[in-house]
């Protein structure tokens, strides 16, 4: 994963997040400041344990819809995609570890 220490992280930045449930991964969008509450609401709606794999800062070149398009052939339902080696490698290469509250400005 990329080093989050190279970036000043702001609450209001849009992000793409990757959350695993079993053998599927949700590719969703929220803001940095809303990430934890979004994760909690998803967990409440799921009986399986969810794990946050990483986040990407959304830019004009990389948006949630672009990641969805890139992995369209893995779509299971809505924003949930089949976990594959290719998707995991994409996350490992492009995502950063989510920041703690103290790291946000």
Secondary structure, 3 states (H helix, E strand, C coil): CECHHHCCECCCCEEEEEEEECCEEEEEEEEHHHHHHHHHHHHHCCCCCEEEEEEEECCCCCCHHHHHHHCHHHEEECCEEECCHHHHHHHHHHCECCCCHHHEC
